[in-house]
Amino acid sequence: MATTTAAQRREQARVAYDAFLRACPTNELLGRLSDKWVSLVVAALSPGPLRYSDLSRKLAGVSPKMLTQTLRTLERDGLLSRTVTPSVPVRVDYELTDLGGSLAVLLTAVKDWAEIHIEEVHEARERYDTAAQDA
């Protein structure tokens, strides 16, 4: 019986992932990536690093608690890095990692698509709601 290395086992597992299966670990990741604040934070950081206060201003409506939680989750997942510069006050910068940068391309495209097509979606909703009322 041939033995396999850890890298070979990881590759075999990667090939076996199927997001349509409930038990697949990619389901958890897809759930995280579909979060509105995750998408907006990643898109906001795509041009380059930002301080916490800059992110807070850019993301209108995000609470400090939600922003902190989102940043910690993205850091834990390896999508962004956090750099603390000792000063008064302490400076904290957030920047996408290479992994986060590859995701930013996709999430920024989704954000751009939403901005371009929101009026069409509103019109479709109105048609649907009108038809539902008439039925």
Disulfide bonds with the S-S distance in Angstrom:
none
